[in-house]
Structures are given as C-alpha cells and as structure tokens.
C-alpha cells in the first residue's frame, strides 16, 4: 500500500514532464535515469567557501535523533554519487529551511531538523541535489529575473527528488 505522501509525489512527478522540457513522462524518466555526473568542486575552492561561512549561529552539538536524521540522507547522496561531497551545516533559525550553498554546502536550520521526519529531510535534500544539476542555468535565470524559468527549474528539482525517492 502506497502512503499518501508517496501518492502525492508520484502525482507531482506525472505533472512535471511538460514543464521540464521533456516531451512526455517517459522522456522525463529517461532524462532522469541518464543525468550527467555532477561536477566535482576543486578542493581549494571548497576550502575557500568553507572558510567564508559564518561561524555565528552554527549548531555544534546535535542530539542523537538529529544525527540519525542527517545520516538518513546517505542513500540520497549515494544515488547521485555525492556521499562524500556535501558538507552539512546545521544553523540556528526560527524558520524551517533546507538549502544548498555553493553547490556543496547543505544548510539545515535547527528548526527544520526538529520538525522534519527523516523521510521529509531525504526529500528536501534530494530536491537540493536537483539544484546542483541545473546550477548555472538556475543562477542565470534568477539573475535575469526570469521567474518563469526559475519555476520550471524548481519543478525539475522536484522531479529529481521524486525520482530519487522512488529509487531509494
């Protein structure tokens, strides 16, 4: 029996094909099954980005439950060949947010970590990995204020998340 959450994901996936440049759902599935490998970030650039991150507000001590939630995303990372490439940072914030910074820093607020289940965190991280696949195009569309294209790329990220969740 599929959960209601799974049904919602699959329904969303079925609606995404026309918005992601795919001719039909089968074409979208084909595109997702043959995603190009994500580019690696040079170690020196990574170190520079890490050094530039603010230290204020970073959560240094996690509960066992929160550590377990973060560990739960390993299958998501592994599916995309990124199990050692992303750096997770938990930061203090009253808002529940998950985001990717500089292609490899996954920022999770302490509020999000407290409120989300492991499955929900997996889904959000999978969506953020989708951004890595369209990073330059997304940045360009955002810089040009092409909000229609930004929405299409967000839908693509949703499709990556749904594809990822169905595979793991």
N, C-alpha and C positions, 0 to 999 in steps of 0.2 A: 504494500500500500504506500503510495507516494504521500509525503507530507504536504500540507497546504503551501508551505514555503517553496517546496520543490515545484509544485504545480505553477505557482506564480513565476518562478524563474524560467520554467520551460515556456510558459505563455509569453513572457517578455522576449525570450530568445526567438520564438516563432515570429514575433513582430519586428525584429531588428533587421532582417535581411535587406529590405528596401532602403534603409537609412544608412547602411554601411557600405554602399557601393556594390553589393552582391546582387546578382540577377535574381536569385531565389534563395530559399533557406538552405538548399543543398549546396549552393555555391558558397554561402557564408560558412557552412560547416567545413567545406573543402579549404577555404581560406584559413580558417582557424586551425585545422589539422596540419597546415603547412606554414605556420608562422615562421618567419625567418628567426634565426638565433638572435637573441638580444645582444647588442654591442657591449663589450666589456669597457669598464672605465679604468683609465690608467691609474695605477697606484698613487702616483704623485698628486694627481688631481683629486683623488679620493681623500688623501691626507689633508690637502688644502681645504677641501669642503668641510671635512670633519673639524679642522682647526677653527673654521669660521663660525661654527654653530655656537649659539649662546649656551652658556652653562647654567645660567639662572633659569629656574623652573624645571630643570631636568629631574625626573624621579629616579633616584639611585637605588632605592630598596623596594623590591616587589614582593608581594605575597606569593605563596606557593601557587595559589589559584591563578594569579595573573601571569606567573611564569609558565604555568601549564597552558594558558590561553595563547601566549605568544609561541610556545612550542608547537601548538596545534596547526600553525600555518606552514610548518615544514613541508608537508605534502604539496601544498600550493606552490611553494618556491621550487621544489624539486621537479615538478611537472614542467616548469619553464627553465630548468637548468640554472636556477639562481639561488640554490640553497646556501651558498657562502658569499653571495654578492651584495645582499641587502643588509643594511645596518638599521636595527630597530631602536628608536628612541621614544621613551615614554616621557611626556611632558605634562606639567600641571596646567589645567584649564577647566573652567566651568562648563565649556562646550564639549560635546562628544564629537570628536573628529578623528579621521584617519586620512592621511595624505602622504604623497611621495614628494620628496625634495631632491633636486639634482640627480634624478634617475636612480638613486640607490638608498636614500635615507627614508625609511618608513617612519613617519611621525604618528604616534598614537597618544591621544590625551588620556590622562588617568581616568577621566570621566567615561570616556568610551570604553576603556578596558574594564571598568567596573560594571558598565551597563550591558555590554555585548556578551553574547554567548561565544563559545569557541567557533561554532559554525558561522555565526554572523561575522566574526573577525576574519575568518577564512574568506568569506565572500567579499568583504571590503578590501582585503589585501589583494585578492585576485583582480578586482576592478583596478586597483592602483597599478598592478603589473601591466594591465592593459594600456595604461598611460605611457609606460616605458616603450611599448611598440610603436606609438604614434607621437613620441615626444616632440620632435621638431615641428611636425605638422600642427600639433595642438598649440605649441608656443606661438607659431606663426599666425594661426587663426585668431588666437587671443590678442596678439599684438595689433592685428588689423581690425580688431573688434568685429570679426566675422562670427557672430554668435550662433548663426545657423550651423556653420561648420563645427564650431565647438560642441554644439548639442549632438551633431552626428558622430563626432569622435567620442563623446561621452557614451553614446549608445554602443559604439564599437567596444569601448572598455567594459560596458555591461555584458556584451556578448562574450568577451574574453573571460569574464568572471563566470558566466553561466557555463561556458564550455569547460572551464577549469573545474568547477564544482561537479559537473557530471562525470568528468574523467577521474577525479579522486574519490 
